[in-house]
Amino acid sequence: MNIHQNSLIVSCTTDGFISTKEHLEKLEPDTNDIFSSLYFNMRRKLTGKGELLELKYYEPKGVIS
């Protein structure tokens, strides 16, 4: 979860997390990290989208976990 400088992880499960970080769907893979690059490329092959992470829901008013 090193992508979270200057933000807060509220909750984390096996298939997702709740965070205060904005624009997660626009993250690019770290060129120095082979795992994020492999994951990004495989996700693009499977979904046709160039997203490292998928935004499932956005709550503008706040979150209670």
PQR file with spaces between the fields and no chain letter, atoms N, CA, C, O and H, PARSE charges and radii, in Angstrom:
ATOM       1  N    MET     1       0.832   -1.199    0.000 -0.4000 1.5000
ATOM       2  CA   MET     1       0.000    0.000    0.000 -0.0000 2.0000
ATOM       3  C    MET     1       0.873    1.259    0.000  0.5500 1.7000
ATOM       4  O    MET     1       0.510    2.277    0.589 -0.5500 1.4000
ATOM       5  N    ASN     2       1.999    1.179   -0.651 -0.4000 1.5000
ATOM       6  CA   ASN     2       2.922    2.307   -0.680 -0.0000 2.0000
ATOM       7  C    ASN     2       2.441    3.459   -1.561  0.5500 1.7000
ATOM       8  O    ASN     2       3.122    4.482   -1.635 -0.5500 1.4000
ATOM       9  H    ASN     2       2.295    0.352   -1.129  0.4000 1.0000
ATOM      10  N    ILE     3       1.312    3.332   -2.221 -0.4000 1.5000
ATOM      11  CA   ILE     3       0.769    4.413   -3.054 -0.0000 2.0000
ATOM      12  C    ILE     3       0.087    5.474   -2.215  0.5500 1.7000
ATOM      13  O    ILE     3      -0.417    6.460   -2.754 -0.5500 1.4000
ATOM      14  H    ILE     3       0.759    2.501   -2.161  0.4000 1.0000
ATOM      15  N    HIS     4       0.062    5.289   -0.914 -0.4000 1.5000
ATOM      16  CA   HIS     4      -0.755    6.147   -0.071 -0.0000 2.0000
ATOM      17  C    HIS     4       0.009    7.207    0.707  0.5500 1.7000
ATOM      18  O    HIS     4      -0.288    7.446    1.877 -0.5500 1.4000
ATOM      19  H    HIS     4       0.471    4.488   -0.476  0.4000 1.0000
ATOM      20  N    GLN     5       0.979    7.842    0.082 -0.4000 1.5000
ATOM      21  CA   GLN     5       1.588    8.985    0.733 -0.0000 2.0000
ATOM      22  C    GLN     5       0.551   10.113    0.720  0.5500 1.7000
ATOM      23  O    GLN     5      -0.147   10.316   -0.273 -0.5500 1.4000
ATOM      24  H    GLN     5       1.221    7.649   -0.869  0.4000 1.0000
ATOM      25  N    ASN     6       0.462   10.841    1.833 -0.4000 1.5000
ATOM      26  CA   ASN     6      -0.469   11.968    1.974 -0.0000 2.0000
ATOM      27  C    ASN     6      -1.932   11.561    1.842  0.5500 1.7000
ATOM      28  O    ASN     6      -2.753   12.346    1.370 -0.5500 1.4000
ATOM      29  H    ASN     6       1.029   10.676    2.640  0.4000 1.0000
ATOM      30  N    SER     7      -2.262   10.347    2.254 -0.4000 1.5000
ATOM      31  CA   SER     7      -3.650    9.899    2.253 -0.0000 2.0000
ATOM      32  C    SER     7      -3.835    8.862    3.356  0.5500 1.7000
ATOM      33  O    SER     7      -2.885    8.500    4.051 -0.5500 1.4000
ATOM      34  H    SER     7      -1.594    9.708    2.638  0.4000 1.0000
ATOM      35  N    LEU     8      -5.061    8.394    3.504 -0.4000 1.5000
ATOM      36  CA   LEU     8      -5.410    7.488    4.596 -0.0000 2.0000
ATOM      37  C    LEU     8      -6.107    6.254    4.048  0.5500 1.7000
ATOM      38  O    LEU     8      -6.996    6.370    3.203 -0.5500 1.4000
ATOM      39  H    LEU     8      -5.832    8.688    2.940  0.4000 1.0000
ATOM      40  N    ILE     9      -5.718    5.076    4.516 -0.4000 1.5000
ATOM      41  CA   ILE     9      -6.445    3.851    4.215 -0.0000 2.0000
ATOM      42  C    ILE     9      -7.404    3.629    5.370  0.5500 1.7000
ATOM      43  O    ILE     9      -6.981    3.470    6.515 -0.5500 1.4000
ATOM      44  H    ILE     9      -4.996    4.982    5.201  0.4000 1.0000
ATOM      45  N    VAL    10      -8.698    3.619    5.069 -0.4000 1.5000
ATOM      46  CA   VAL    10      -9.728    3.484    6.096 -0.0000 2.0000
ATOM      47  C    VAL    10      -9.999    2.015    6.388  0.5500 1.7000
ATOM      48  O    VAL    10     -10.171    1.630    7.545 -0.5500 1.4000
ATOM      49  H    VAL    10      -9.041    3.749    4.139  0.4000 1.0000
ATOM      50  N    SER    11     -10.035    1.197    5.346 -0.4000 1.5000
ATOM      51  CA   SER    11     -10.351   -0.214    5.488 -0.0000 2.0000
ATOM      52  C    SER    11      -9.684   -0.980    4.354  0.5500 1.7000
ATOM      53  O    SER    11      -9.543   -0.458    3.248 -0.5500 1.4000
ATOM      54  H    SER    11      -9.895    1.510    4.407  0.4000 1.0000
ATOM      55  N    CYS    12      -9.272   -2.221    4.626 -0.4000 1.5000
ATOM      56  CA   CYS    12      -8.616   -3.026    3.599 -0.0000 2.0000
ATOM      57  C    CYS    12      -9.089   -4.473    3.728  0.5500 1.7000
ATOM      58  O    CYS    12      -9.072   -5.041    4.820 -0.5500 1.4000
ATOM      59  H    CYS    12      -9.386   -2.645    5.524  0.4000 1.0000
ATOM      60  N    THR    13      -9.513   -5.069    2.606 -0.4000 1.5000
ATOM      61  CA   THR    13      -9.946   -6.465    2.574 -0.0000 2.0000
ATOM      62  C    THR    13      -9.132   -7.194    1.517  0.5500 1.7000
ATOM      63  O    THR    13      -8.207   -6.621    0.941 -0.5500 1.4000
ATOM      64  H    THR    13      -9.528   -4.608    1.719  0.4000 1.0000
ATOM      65  N    THR    14      -9.469   -8.450    1.257 -0.4000 1.5000
ATOM      66  CA   THR    14      -8.725   -9.220    0.261 -0.0000 2.0000
ATOM      67  C    THR    14      -8.980   -8.750   -1.165  0.5500 1.7000
ATOM      68  O    THR    14      -8.146   -8.980   -2.041 -0.5500 1.4000
ATOM      69  H    THR    14     -10.220   -8.915    1.725  0.4000 1.0000
ATOM      70  N    ASP    15     -10.102   -8.102   -1.418 -0.4000 1.5000
ATOM      71  CA   ASP    15     -10.416   -7.706   -2.795 -0.0000 2.0000
ATOM      72  C    ASP    15     -10.623   -6.202   -2.975  0.5500 1.7000
ATOM      73  O    ASP    15     -11.132   -5.776   -4.011 -0.5500 1.4000
ATOM      74  H    ASP    15     -10.779   -7.915   -0.706  0.4000 1.0000
ATOM      75  N    GLY    16     -10.245   -5.407   -2.006 -0.4000 1.5000
ATOM      76  CA   GLY    16     -10.386   -3.967   -2.173 -0.0000 2.0000
ATOM      77  C    GLY    16     -10.006   -3.203   -0.927  0.5500 1.7000
ATOM      78  O    GLY    16      -9.650   -3.784    0.099 -0.5500 1.4000
ATOM      79  H    GLY    16      -9.831   -5.753   -1.164  0.4000 1.0000
ATOM      80  N    PHE    17     -10.089   -1.870   -1.035 -0.4000 1.5000
ATOM      81  CA   PHE    17      -9.799   -1.036    0.114 -0.0000 2.0000
ATOM      82  C    PHE    17     -10.529    0.291   -0.017  0.5500 1.7000
ATOM      83  O    PHE    17     -10.896    0.709   -1.115 -0.5500 1.4000
ATOM      84  H    PHE    17     -10.378   -1.398   -1.868  0.4000 1.0000
ATOM      85  N    ILE    18     -10.732    0.942    1.114 -0.4000 1.5000
ATOM      86  CA   ILE    18     -11.342    2.268    1.171 -0.0000 2.0000
ATOM      87  C    ILE    18     -10.236    3.242    1.533  0.5500 1.7000
ATOM      88  O    ILE    18      -9.493    3.026    2.490 -0.5500 1.4000
ATOM      89  H    ILE    18     -10.434    0.602    2.006  0.4000 1.0000
ATOM      90  N    SER    19     -10.133    4.314    0.762 -0.4000 1.5000
ATOM      91  CA   SER    19      -9.032    5.242    0.932 -0.0000 2.0000
ATOM      92  C    SER    19      -9.485    6.676    0.686  0.5500 1.7000
ATOM      93  O    SER    19     -10.494    6.928    0.028 -0.5500 1.4000
ATOM      94  H    SER    19     -10.737    4.489   -0.015  0.4000 1.0000
ATOM      95  N    THR    20      -8.711    7.605    1.233 -0.4000 1.5000
ATOM      96  CA   THR    20      -8.965    9.021    0.976 -0.0000 2.0000
ATOM      97  C    THR    20      -8.167    9.527   -0.224  0.5500 1.7000
ATOM      98  O    THR    20      -8.272   10.700   -0.583 -0.5500 1.4000
ATOM      99  H    THR    20      -7.891    7.400    1.768  0.4000 1.0000
ATOM     100  N    LYS    21      -7.378    8.663   -0.842 -0.4000 1.5000
ATOM     101  CA   LYS    21      -6.564    9.060   -2.003 -0.0000 2.0000
ATOM     102  C    LYS    21      -7.463    9.304   -3.211  0.5500 1.7000
ATOM     103  O    LYS    21      -8.335    8.494   -3.525 -0.5500 1.4000
ATOM     104  H    LYS    21      -7.293    7.711   -0.550  0.4000 1.0000
ATOM     105  N    GLU    22      -7.238   10.430   -3.882 -0.4000 1.5000
ATOM     106  CA   GLU    22      -8.029   10.769   -5.064 -0.0000 2.0000
ATOM     107  C    GLU    22      -7.370   10.235   -6.327  0.5500 1.7000
ATOM     108  O    GLU    22      -6.151   10.079   -6.379 -0.5500 1.4000
ATOM     109  H    GLU    22      -6.529   11.088   -3.627  0.4000 1.0000
ATOM     110  N    HIS    23      -8.168    9.960   -7.328 -0.4000 1.5000
ATOM     111  CA   HIS    23      -7.735    9.576   -8.672 -0.0000 2.0000
ATOM     112  C    HIS    23      -6.938    8.270   -8.698  0.5500 1.7000
ATOM     113  O    HIS    23      -5.955    8.156   -9.431 -0.5500 1.4000
ATOM     114  H    HIS    23      -9.159   10.087   -7.285  0.4000 1.0000
ATOM     115  N    LEU    24      -7.357    7.293   -7.904 -0.4000 1.5000
ATOM     116  CA   LEU    24      -6.670    5.997   -7.903 -0.0000 2.0000
ATOM     117  C    LEU    24      -6.736    5.310   -9.259  0.5500 1.7000
ATOM     118  O    LEU    24      -5.812    4.590   -9.637 -0.5500 1.4000
ATOM     119  H    LEU    24      -8.155    7.386   -7.309  0.4000 1.0000
ATOM     120  N    GLU    25      -7.815    5.526   -9.987 -0.4000 1.5000
ATOM     121  CA   GLU    25      -7.973    4.880  -11.293 -0.0000 2.0000
ATOM     122  C    GLU    25      -6.990    5.426  -12.333  0.5500 1.7000
ATOM     123  O    GLU    25      -6.849    4.848  -13.411 -0.5500 1.4000
ATOM     124  H    GLU    25      -8.566    6.111   -9.680  0.4000 1.0000
ATOM     125  N    LYS    26      -6.312    6.530  -12.021 -0.4000 1.5000
ATOM     126  CA   LYS    26      -5.358    7.124  -12.949 -0.0000 2.0000
ATOM     127  C    LYS    26      -3.910    6.775  -12.613  0.5500 1.7000
ATOM     128  O    LYS    26      -2.990    7.278  -13.257 -0.5500 1.4000
ATOM     129  H    LYS    26      -6.427    7.000  -11.146  0.4000 1.0000
ATOM     130  N    LEU    27      -3.700    5.924  -11.615 -0.4000 1.5000
ATOM     131  CA   LEU    27      -2.335    5.530  -11.245 -0.0000 2.0000
ATOM     132  C    LEU    27      -1.676    4.742  -12.366  0.5500 1.7000
ATOM     133  O    LEU    27      -2.319    3.928  -13.029 -0.5500 1.4000
ATOM     134  H    LEU    27      -4.448    5.516  -11.092  0.4000 1.0000
ATOM     135  N    GLU    28      -0.419    4.985  -12.567 -0.4000 1.5000
ATOM     136  CA   GLU    28       0.389    4.247  -13.540 -0.0000 2.0000
ATOM     137  C    GLU    28       1.266    3.263  -12.776  0.5500 1.7000
ATOM     138  O    GLU    28       1.619    3.515  -11.624 -0.5500 1.4000
ATOM     139  H    GLU    28       0.104    5.646  -12.029  0.4000 1.0000
ATOM     140  N    PRO    29       1.623    2.142  -13.407 -0.5600 1.5000
ATOM     141  CA   PRO    29       2.503    1.199  -12.714  0.2800 2.0000
ATOM     142  C    PRO    29       3.884    1.798  -12.482  0.5500 1.7000
ATOM     143  O    PRO    29       4.360    2.620  -13.265 -0.5500 1.4000
ATOM     144  N    ASP    30       4.507    1.380  -11.410 -0.4000 1.5000
ATOM     145  CA   ASP    30       5.865    1.803  -11.082 -0.0000 2.0000
ATOM     146  C    ASP    30       6.828    1.053  -12.006  0.5500 1.7000
ATOM     147  O    ASP    30       6.876   -0.177  -11.986 -0.5500 1.4000
ATOM     148  H    ASP    30       4.120    0.712  -10.774  0.4000 1.0000
ATOM     149  N    THR    31       7.581    1.779  -12.799 -0.4000 1.5000
ATOM     150  CA   THR    31       8.496    1.135  -13.756 -0.0000 2.0000
ATOM     151  C    THR    31       9.616    0.358  -13.068  0.5500 1.7000
ATOM     152  O    THR    31      10.251   -0.492  -13.692 -0.5500 1.4000
ATOM     153  H    THR    31       7.543    2.778  -12.814  0.4000 1.0000
ATOM     154  N    ASN    32       9.864    0.640  -11.797 -0.4000 1.5000
ATOM     155  CA   ASN    32      10.880   -0.091  -11.036 -0.0000 2.0000
ATOM     156  C    ASN    32      10.331   -1.330  -10.348  0.5500 1.7000
ATOM     157  O    ASN    32      11.089   -2.100   -9.758 -0.5500 1.4000
ATOM     158  H    ASN    32       9.348    1.330  -11.290  0.4000 1.0000
ATOM     159  N    ASP    33       9.012   -1.527  -10.418 -0.4000 1.5000
ATOM     160  CA   ASP    33       8.359   -2.649   -9.738 -0.0000 2.0000
ATOM     161  C    ASP    33       7.762   -3.589  -10.777  0.5500 1.7000
ATOM     162  O    ASP    33       6.781   -3.241  -11.435 -0.5500 1.4000
ATOM     163  H    ASP    33       8.396   -0.901  -10.897  0.4000 1.0000
ATOM     164  N    ILE    34       8.337   -4.767  -10.931 -0.4000 1.5000
ATOM     165  CA   ILE    34       7.871   -5.697  -11.963 -0.0000 2.0000
ATOM     166  C    ILE    34       6.436   -6.165  -11.699  0.5500 1.7000
ATOM     167  O    ILE    34       5.684   -6.388  -12.648 -0.5500 1.4000
ATOM     168  H    ILE    34       9.134   -5.050  -10.397  0.4000 1.0000
ATOM     169  N    PHE    35       6.042   -6.317  -10.425 -0.4000 1.5000
ATOM     170  CA   PHE    35       4.697   -6.810  -10.118 -0.0000 2.0000
ATOM     171  C    PHE    35       3.623   -5.848  -10.622  0.5500 1.7000
ATOM     172  O    PHE    35       2.663   -6.281  -11.259 -0.5500 1.4000
ATOM     173  H    PHE    35       6.652   -6.136   -9.655  0.4000 1.0000
ATOM     174  N    SER    36       3.769   -4.555  -10.348 -0.4000 1.5000
ATOM     175  CA   SER    36       2.735   -3.615  -10.783 -0.0000 2.0000
ATOM     176  C    SER    36       2.685   -3.520  -12.305  0.5500 1.7000
ATOM     177  O    SER    36       1.607   -3.346  -12.875 -0.5500 1.4000
ATOM     178  H    SER    36       4.549   -4.203   -9.831  0.4000 1.0000
ATOM     179  N    SER    37       3.826   -3.630  -12.968 -0.4000 1.5000
ATOM     180  CA   SER    37       3.845   -3.613  -14.427 -0.0000 2.0000
ATOM     181  C    SER    37       3.170   -4.854  -15.006  0.5500 1.7000
ATOM     182  O    SER    37       2.373   -4.743  -15.938 -0.5500 1.4000
ATOM     183  H    SER    37       4.702   -3.772  -12.506  0.4000 1.0000
ATOM     184  N    LEU    38       3.474   -6.026  -14.471 -0.4000 1.5000
ATOM     185  CA   LEU    38       2.828   -7.261  -14.928 -0.0000 2.0000
ATOM     186  C    LEU    38       1.324   -7.222  -14.690  0.5500 1.7000
ATOM     187  O    LEU    38       0.540   -7.598  -15.561 -0.5500 1.4000
ATOM     188  H    LEU    38       4.121   -6.117  -13.714  0.4000 1.0000
ATOM     189  N    TYR    39       0.927   -6.768  -13.512 -0.4000 1.5000
ATOM     190  CA   TYR    39      -0.494   -6.678  -13.169 -0.0000 2.0000
ATOM     191  C    TYR    39      -1.211   -5.718  -14.118  0.5500 1.7000
ATOM     192  O    TYR    39      -2.291   -6.029  -14.621 -0.5500 1.4000
ATOM     193  H    TYR    39       1.564   -6.462  -12.804  0.4000 1.0000
ATOM     194  N    PHE    40      -0.610   -4.552  -14.359 -0.4000 1.5000
ATOM     195  CA   PHE    40      -1.185   -3.549  -15.247 -0.0000 2.0000
ATOM     196  C    PHE    40      -1.368   -4.108  -16.662  0.5500 1.7000
ATOM     197  O    PHE    40      -2.431   -3.949  -17.263 -0.5500 1.4000
ATOM     198  H    PHE    40       0.267   -4.300  -13.950  0.4000 1.0000
ATOM     199  N    ASN    41      -0.336   -4.756  -17.184 -0.4000 1.5000
ATOM     200  CA   ASN    41      -0.407   -5.309  -18.534 -0.0000 2.0000
ATOM     201  C    ASN    41      -1.422   -6.437  -18.654  0.5500 1.7000
ATOM     202  O    ASN    41      -2.136   -6.521  -19.654 -0.5500 1.4000
ATOM     203  H    ASN    41       0.527   -4.885  -16.696  0.4000 1.0000
ATOM     204  N    MET    42      -1.496   -7.307  -17.649 -0.4000 1.5000
ATOM     205  CA   MET    42      -2.476   -8.388  -17.673 -0.0000 2.0000
ATOM     206  C    MET    42      -3.896   -7.845  -17.563  0.5500 1.7000
ATOM     207  O    MET    42      -4.808   -8.331  -18.232 -0.5500 1.4000
ATOM     208  H    MET    42      -0.916   -7.239  -16.837  0.4000 1.0000
ATOM     209  N    ARG    43      -4.076   -6.846  -16.726 -0.4000 1.5000
ATOM     210  CA   ARG    43      -5.397   -6.230  -16.583 -0.0000 2.0000
ATOM     211  C    ARG    43      -5.836   -5.574  -17.896  0.5500 1.7000
ATOM     212  O    ARG    43      -7.008   -5.640  -18.267 -0.5500 1.4000
ATOM     213  H    ARG    43      -3.335   -6.451  -16.183  0.4000 1.0000
ATOM     214  N    ARG    44      -4.895   -4.944  -18.591 -0.4000 1.5000
ATOM     215  CA   ARG    44      -5.216   -4.326  -19.880 -0.0000 2.0000
ATOM     216  C    ARG    44      -5.613   -5.391  -20.901  0.5500 1.7000
ATOM     217  O    ARG    44      -6.540   -5.186  -21.684 -0.5500 1.4000
ATOM     218  H    ARG    44      -3.943   -4.890  -18.290  0.4000 1.0000
ATOM     219  N    LYS    45      -4.902   -6.544  -20.894 -0.4000 1.5000
ATOM     220  CA   LYS    45      -5.251   -7.628  -21.812 -0.0000 2.0000
ATOM     221  C    LYS    45      -6.638   -8.197  -21.517  0.5500 1.7000
ATOM     222  O    LYS    45      -7.402   -8.496  -22.434 -0.5500 1.4000
ATOM     223  H    LYS    45      -4.149   -6.710  -20.257  0.4000 1.0000
ATOM     224  N    LEU    46      -6.954   -8.344  -20.229 -0.4000 1.5000
ATOM     225  CA   LEU    46      -8.226   -8.948  -19.838 -0.0000 2.0000
ATOM     226  C    LEU    46      -9.420   -8.007  -19.972  0.5500 1.7000
ATOM     227  O    LEU    46     -10.507   -8.438  -20.356 -0.5500 1.4000
ATOM     228  H    LEU    46      -6.333   -8.100  -19.484  0.4000 1.0000
ATOM     229  N    THR    47      -9.229   -6.737  -19.660 -0.4000 1.5000
ATOM     230  CA   THR    47     -10.366   -5.805  -19.633 -0.0000 2.0000
ATOM     231  C    THR    47     -10.354   -4.791  -20.772  0.5500 1.7000
ATOM     232  O    THR    47     -11.377   -4.173  -21.067 -0.5500 1.4000
ATOM     233  H    THR    47      -8.346   -6.386  -19.348  0.4000 1.0000
ATOM     234  N    GLY    48      -9.202   -4.622  -21.409 -0.4000 1.5000
ATOM     235  CA   GLY    48      -9.097   -3.615  -22.452 -0.0000 2.0000
ATOM     236  C    GLY    48      -8.918   -2.207  -21.914  0.5500 1.7000
ATOM     237  O    GLY    48      -8.882   -1.242  -22.678 -0.5500 1.4000
ATOM     238  H    GLY    48      -8.371   -5.124  -21.169  0.4000 1.0000
ATOM     239  N    LYS    49      -8.807   -2.090  -20.599 -0.4000 1.5000
ATOM     240  CA   LYS    49      -8.645   -0.785  -19.961 -0.0000 2.0000
ATOM     241  C    LYS    49      -7.226   -0.634  -19.448  0.5500 1.7000
ATOM     242  O    LYS    49      -6.625   -1.603  -18.985 -0.5500 1.4000
ATOM     243  H    LYS    49      -8.837   -2.874  -19.978  0.4000 1.0000
ATOM     244  N    GLY    50      -6.689    0.571  -19.526 -0.4000 1.5000
ATOM     245  CA   GLY    50      -5.359    0.848  -19.006 -0.0000 2.0000
ATOM     246  C    GLY    50      -5.428    1.389  -17.591  0.5500 1.7000
ATOM     247  O    GLY    50      -5.037    2.527  -17.333 -0.5500 1.4000
ATOM     248  H    GLY    50      -7.177    1.358  -19.902  0.4000 1.0000
ATOM     249  N    GLU    51      -5.931    0.561  -16.664 -0.4000 1.5000
ATOM     250  CA   GLU    51      -6.063    0.979  -15.263 -0.0000 2.0000
ATOM     251  C    GLU    51      -5.269    0.031  -14.373  0.5500 1.7000
ATOM     252  O    GLU    51      -5.354   -1.189  -14.518 -0.5500 1.4000
ATOM     253  H    GLU    51      -6.248   -0.364  -16.874  0.4000 1.0000
ATOM     254  N    LEU    52      -4.504    0.595  -13.461 -0.4000 1.5000
ATOM     255  CA   LEU    52      -3.828   -0.231  -12.466 -0.0000 2.0000
ATOM     256  C    LEU    52      -4.832   -0.670  -11.405  0.5500 1.7000
ATOM     257  O    LEU    52      -4.827   -1.822  -10.971 -0.5500 1.4000
ATOM     258  H    LEU    52      -4.435    1.586  -13.344  0.4000 1.0000
ATOM     259  N    LEU    53      -5.689    0.256  -10.994 -0.4000 1.5000
ATOM     260  CA   LEU    53      -6.752   -0.021  -10.028 -0.0000 2.0000
ATOM     261  C    LEU    53      -8.090    0.419  -10.607  0.5500 1.7000
ATOM     262  O    LEU    53      -8.144    1.340  -11.422 -0.5500 1.4000
ATOM     263  H    LEU    53      -5.693    1.192  -11.346  0.4000 1.0000
ATOM     264  N    GLU    54      -9.156   -0.230  -10.194 -0.4000 1.5000
ATOM     265  CA   GLU    54     -10.494    0.112  -10.654 -0.0000 2.0000
ATOM     266  C    GLU    54     -11.247    0.818   -9.544  0.5500 1.7000
ATOM     267  O    GLU    54     -11.331    0.312   -8.425 -0.5500 1.4000
ATOM     268  H    GLU    54      -9.112   -0.979   -9.532  0.4000 1.0000
ATOM     269  N    LEU    55     -11.789    1.975   -9.847 -0.4000 1.5000
ATOM     270  CA   LEU    55     -12.605    2.702   -8.889 -0.0000 2.0000
ATOM     271  C    LEU    55     -13.992    2.074   -8.879  0.5500 1.7000
ATOM     272  O    LEU    55     -14.680    2.080   -9.901 -0.5500 1.4000
ATOM     273  H    LEU    55     -11.720    2.386  -10.756  0.4000 1.0000
ATOM     274  N    LYS    56     -14.409    1.534   -7.744 -0.4000 1.5000
ATOM     275  CA   LYS    56     -15.719    0.883   -7.637 -0.0000 2.0000
ATOM     276  C    LYS    56     -16.809    1.862   -7.239  0.5500 1.7000
ATOM     277  O    LYS    56     -17.945    1.771   -7.705 -0.5500 1.4000
ATOM     278  H    LYS    56     -13.851    1.529   -6.915  0.4000 1.0000
ATOM     279  N    TYR    57     -16.449    2.802   -6.367 -0.4000 1.5000
ATOM     280  CA   TYR    57     -17.458    3.726   -5.859 -0.0000 2.0000
ATOM     281  C    TYR    57     -16.760    4.962   -5.310  0.5500 1.7000
ATOM     282  O    TYR    57     -15.658    4.880   -4.767 -0.5500 1.4000
ATOM     283  H    TYR    57     -15.527    2.876   -5.989  0.4000 1.0000
ATOM     284  N    TYR    58     -17.405    6.090   -5.456 -0.4000 1.5000
ATOM     285  CA   TYR    58     -16.871    7.340   -4.899 -0.0000 2.0000
ATOM     286  C    TYR    58     -17.931    7.974   -4.016  0.5500 1.7000
ATOM     287  O    TYR    58     -19.058    8.192   -4.460 -0.5500 1.4000
ATOM     288  H    TYR    58     -18.300    6.157   -5.897  0.4000 1.0000
ATOM     289  N    GLU    59     -17.584    8.272   -2.779 -0.4000 1.5000
ATOM     290  CA   GLU    59     -18.514    8.897   -1.836 -0.0000 2.0000
ATOM     291  C    GLU    59     -18.002   10.289   -1.513  0.5500 1.7000
ATOM     292  O    GLU    59     -17.017   10.425   -0.788 -0.5500 1.4000
ATOM     293  H    GLU    59     -16.669    8.095   -2.419  0.4000 1.0000
ATOM     294  N    PRO    60     -18.648   11.333   -2.034 -0.5600 1.5000
ATOM     295  CA   PRO    60     -18.155   12.700   -1.813  0.2800 2.0000
ATOM     296  C    PRO    60     -18.417   13.238   -0.416  0.5500 1.7000
ATOM     297  O    PRO    60     -17.770   14.205   -0.014 -0.5500 1.4000
ATOM     298  N    LYS    61     -19.331   12.658    0.336 -0.4000 1.5000
ATOM     299  CA   LYS    61     -19.706   13.225    1.631 -0.0000 2.0000
ATOM     300  C    LYS    61     -18.905   12.676    2.799  0.5500 1.7000
ATOM     301  O    LYS    61     -18.904   13.281    3.870 -0.5500 1.4000
ATOM     302  H    LYS    61     -19.857   11.872    0.009  0.4000 1.0000
ATOM     303  N    GLY    62     -18.226   11.554    2.630 -0.4000 1.5000
ATOM     304  CA   GLY    62     -17.467   10.955    3.724 -0.0000 2.0000
ATOM     305  C    GLY    62     -17.773    9.483    3.840  0.5500 1.7000
ATOM     306  O    GLY    62     -18.671    8.976    3.168 -0.5500 1.4000
ATOM     307  H    GLY    62     -18.226   11.062    1.759  0.4000 1.0000
ATOM     308  N    VAL    63     -17.032    8.787    4.692 -0.4000 1.5000
ATOM     309  CA   VAL    63     -17.154    7.340    4.816 -0.0000 2.0000
ATOM     310  C    VAL    63     -17.199    6.962    6.280  0.5500 1.7000
ATOM     311  O    VAL    63     -16.439    7.482    7.097 -0.5500 1.4000
ATOM     312  H    VAL    63     -16.303    9.199    5.238  0.4000 1.0000
ATOM     313  N    ILE    64     -18.107    6.041    6.602 -0.4000 1.5000
ATOM     314  CA   ILE    64     -18.121    5.412    7.924 -0.0000 2.0000
ATOM     315  C    ILE    64     -17.861    3.935    7.682  0.5500 1.7000
ATOM     316  O    ILE    64     -18.596    3.287    6.937 -0.5500 1.4000
ATOM     317  H    ILE    64     -18.724    5.618    5.939  0.4000 1.0000
ATOM     318  N    SER    65     -16.828    3.407    8.299 -0.4000 1.5000
ATOM     319  CA   SER    65     -16.484    2.004    8.072 -0.0000 2.0000
ATOM     320  C    SER    65     -16.787    1.194    9.299  0.5500 1.7000
ATOM     321  O    SER    65     -16.567   -0.017    9.309 -0.5500 1.4000
ATOM     322  H    SER    65     -16.231    3.934    8.904  0.4000 1.0000
